[in-house]
Structures are given as structure tokens and as C-alpha cells.
Amino acid sequence: MTIQPVKRIRGMPRGSSRPQLILFSDGRQYIVKFKNNPVQGTRALVNEYVAGRLAQLLGLPVPPFKIVHIGKPFFKENPVLFRYRFRPGHQFASQFIPNCLNKIDKESLPKLNIVNRKHFAGIIVFDQWVSNIDRRNRNILLRPTSRGHDYQLYMIDQGHSFSYFDYWTHKRECRWTPAALRFLPQKLKLNAFYRWCKRQSRQEDFARYLDKIQQLSNKQIRQVIASIPKDWNVSRVEREALYDYLIRAKKMLPDLIRPYLQKNDEQAGQTEKKAQPFLSEGMRRTKS
């Protein structure tokens, strides 16, 4: 069903892409990321959409989302959108999940009972596949269930998928190019969130999601990439490079997640650190 924007409610307090909370004609509120946003650009919408569609195919817990069209009339009614230098056209809209836990930190995480913890290993494997370098505590949502003391986890903010982290400059880059994709995926940093997921996962959980990703057909992956809106300006060469990356990374996944299957986190961290300088050097060559 095609939905239309009805009212801009407010800007969201966090997010370098300046996301906006907007009420749509279906009666639901959506967090909208716009084309040409000031920091991440339109490429972040591509990353959100492709990673979101792939996550849906795997049954991972992402909020419902749509591609919506927001034209010039709505911009004129809300001139702040012009001030952010957004552009009319197709935008990425993720359904707003209300009443979520306000503060999530590494101290509180272990004390929470997550009802869909079966997906924890899947989140790690998926992020490694799509090279999402920005999964942290603030990039998940925890919504209380009807029981009150239990929580449902959602994965949000896939904008830094297909991205790399330069370990020398400590900068993240989500505006991938075909040249940059050739040096991905990087082995992801074993941060506090991944450690928490790992401690509550079994090896068979990792194996199950590895198998799910391997079972995704090349046709399914091509269909997702082909459905990227034309006005997001992804060329034929770029679409082919993204497809090639996903197929290549899928084959590499068993080796890439091996650190998460080791018996202790220290071993995993040592394995990852050895990979970082090589990958960082490779990325510098693509920019020179």
C-alpha cells in the first residue's frame, strides 16, 4: 500500500543523517532518512534499504520499513527540510517503535531478559556479512513486552553497512565505491554489544545463521539490489559491485566469524587486531 506524508512531528534527537519523525496516511509514525542528508548522503539510504531487505529475508528483527515518496509540496509545508538540504523524491522510512528503553549500557544489558535472544548470533553473522561497522548499544531498540520485565530487541540503523573503518584515522565511511568494496569485508571489532550477544549464543546458533545466509540464492540478492529506487543514483556498475561483494562475503563468512567461536574473547580480540593494519592499508590505497 502506498502511503503519503501527513505531518512532520519533529526531528530525531540523534543521527548524523538528521532523521525526521513523520506521520503518514496509514496512521503510523515513521522515522524518515532523506536523500542528500548532510553527513551520510543518499548512499546511507541505499545501505539501510539493502541491509534491511536482506535482514527480513533471514527473519532477523528489524522494524517494518518502506520506501516512501515525499514531494515538493510537503517540503514547502516544512521548510526545515530545505534547510537541511534534503531533496524531494524517494526516502527511507522505518516504522517508529514507541516506549523503548531509554538507556542501554554495558552495565544494564546483562541484567535484561530478551525474549528473542535466539537472534543474537544472527545479528553478529549478518553484520559481518554486510560489513556493518556501527552496531553498538545505541543501534538497537529494546521494547517492553506485555509482561513488563521482558524485552523485544530490534536492530536499527543499518546506514553504515557496506562500510569500512580506517583504524589509522579512526574514521568511518559509509559512502562506498566499487573500488572500496573490493577490500571488504573487514573483521568487525568485538565490542561490548557483540560480547554480550556471543555469551548468550551457542555455536549451533552461529551455524544456523551461516546456513541461512548460504541458502539465500543469487537471484534473491539480485532482486533486492534491482529494487533500489532509481533516484538514489546507484549506477549499473555500482549495483554489480554491490552484488559481487555480497556473493564474495557470503563465501568468506565461515572464516570471518571464527573469532566469535573461540572459547574466550581475548583470543578473538587478538585474531581481529592482526587483521586491522592490512585492511586499513588497503582502504588507504583505494582513496589515493
N, C-alpha and C positions, 0 to 999 in steps of 0.2 A: 504494500500500500504506500503510495506517495504521500508524504506529509509536508506541510507548509509551516514556516515560522510564524508565530503569532505575536510573541512579546519577548524582548530581551529583558531578563531578570537582573543579571549582574555579571560582572567579570569574576572569574575564579581567583581566589587569593594566591594560588601557587601555579607555576607553569610558565616557562620562558616563551611558550608559543601564545601566551595571552588568551587562554581558552575562555569562552563565554557560556553562561548558563542561559538557555533559551527554551521557552515554552513553545511546543508545536501543536499542530491541529489534531493530533491523536490524544491530546490531554496530558501528555507526558513531558517531562523536562529532560533536556539533553545537554551534555557538555560538548560544545562545538569547537573544533580546531579549524581555523580558517586558512585558506590559501594565502601565500605570501606573508605569513606571520613573521614578526621581526627578527627572531633569532634562528629558529629551526627551518623556516621556509616551507614551501609546499611539499618538499621531499618527506617531511615528517608525517604528513597525511598519508603518503604512499606507504610508509613503513607501518603506521598504525593499521591501515586497512589490510595490507597483505598479511602481516603477522596475525591480525585479528581473525581473518578468514581461515588461516591455517590452524590457529588455535581452536576455532569452532569445529573444524573437521576432526580434530583429535579429541574433542569432548572436554577441553580444558575450560576452567571457569572464568570466562571473560564476560563483562556486562554486554547486553544486547546493543548493537550499534547499527547505524545506517549511513549511507551516503545521501546527503540532502542537498537540495538546490536552494541557495539564498541569493536572490537577485538584487538589482539596484534599488527597487522601491523600499525594501527592508533596510538597506544601507542608509537611504535618505531619512528614514524614520529614526535611525540610530546612528548619528554622525560619528560617534566614538569609534565605530568600525572603520571609518575612513581614516581617523586619526592614527589608528594602529597600522594603517597601510594595508589592511586586508583587501582582498579582491572578491567581487561577486562571482558566483559560479557554484560548483560542487564543493561541499565541505564534508568533513568527517564528524559525525555526531554519535556520541556514546551516551547511552541512557544513564541518567543521574540515579545513583543508588543512595537513598536517604538514610539517616540515623546510624551512620557508621561510627566506629570507634574513633575518637578524635586524636588520641595519641598512641602511636605504636613505636615502641623502642625495644632494644635488645633485652632489657631487663624484664619487660612485661610479656614479651612474646612467649617464653617457655611456660608461663602460667595460664595461658589461654587454651581453651578446648575448642579446636577447629573441627567441625563436623565433616568437612570434605578434605581431610588431610591425605586421602588416597591420591590426590593430585600433586602432592609436594614434589615427588621425584619427577613427575611430568613437567612441572614448571622449570626445573633445573635443565632437563634434557631439551625442552623446547627452546629455552633462552639460549642454550649453547648452539642449537641448530640455526636459529635466526640471528645469532650474534647480537642479542640484546644486552648491552653493556650497562644498563641503567636500572636493573632490578634491585631495589632496596626496600626497606620497611615502608617508605612513603609511597611506593609504587604498587601497593596492594590496598585493598579495602577489606575491612572486617565488619560485617553486618550482623547484629544480634539476631538469633533465631527466636522463634516464639517461646522457647524455653528460658530465654533471658540470659543465661550464663554460658551459652554456647554461641559460636560464631561461624558464619559462612565467609570463606575467603574468595575474593575476586582479584584477578590480575588486571591491572590498569596500566596505561601509559606505555604502549609499545613503540613510541616515536623514535627511540634510539635502537631499534632493530636494524640489522644490516649496517652496523656502525662499528667504529674502532676507537680504541683508547690509546693515545700516544703516551707511553709510560715515561718519556723524557720530558715532554712539555706539560703533562697532566691535563691534556685537553681531550674532550670527546667530540667526535664528528659524526653527525647523522646524515649529512648530505653526500651520500655515497656516489661514486662514479664507477663505470665499468672497470677502470684500472684499479681502483681501491678494492673492489670486490674480489679481485684475483688474489689478494693477500689475506682474505678472511676464510674461515673464522679464526678468531683468537680464542685461546683458552680463557674462559671467564674467571675473574677473581673470586676466590672462595670467601665471600663476605659474610657478615653476621647472619643475614637472612638465609643464604644458601646453607650455612652451617646448621641453622635451626631446621630447615627442611630436610637436610641429609640425616640428622639424628633421628628423625621420625619416619624415615623411609627404609624399606628393605631392598636388598639387591634385586629381588624379583619385581619390585615396583619400577626400578630403572629399566629392567629388561622389558617389561610390558610396554612402556612408552617408546623405548627404542624400536620395538616391533611395530607399534602403531605408526610411527613415522616412516619406517621402511615400507609399510604396506600402502602408504599414500602413493597413488600412481602418478607417473609423469603427466598424464592428461589432467588430473585434478590440479596439479600445481600450475600447469599452463593456463587452465581456465581461470584460476584466481588472478594470475598476472594479467591475462587478457581483459579482465573486468575492471581494471584500473581506469578511472574516468580520463577521457582524452584531454580535458582542460587542466589536468595535473602535470601535463608536459613531460611524460615519460616516453622517450623515443623508442623506436623498434629495437635499436642496438642496446639501449638500457634495459628494456624488458627481457631481451635474450640473455644479457649478462646476469640479471637477477635470477632468471630460471637456471642458468648454468651454475650459479653459486649454490642455490638450494639443492640441486642434484649432487653437486660435489660435497657439500657439507653433510648431506644425508649419509653418504658413504663413509665420511670421516668420523661420524658421531661415536661409534664404539670406542675409538681411541681417545676422543676428546673428553668423554665423561669418565674415563678410567680413574682420574684422581678422586672422583666422588665415591668410587667403590673401594678405595683403600681403607684400611682399618682405622686410621686416625687422621685428623685434619692437618696435623703438622706435615705428614708425608705428602698430602695433597698440595699444601701450600708450596713445598719445596719443588714439586713437579711443575707447578704453574710458573714459579719465578724463573725457572730455567728457560721457559718459552718466551717470556716477555721481551727481552732485548732483541731477539731475532725478529719478532713480529713488529716491534716498534721501528727497527731499522728498515724493514720492508716498506712500512707505511710512509716513511720519510722519503723513500725513493719515488713513490708514486706522486708526491707533491712537488718534487724538484723538477 
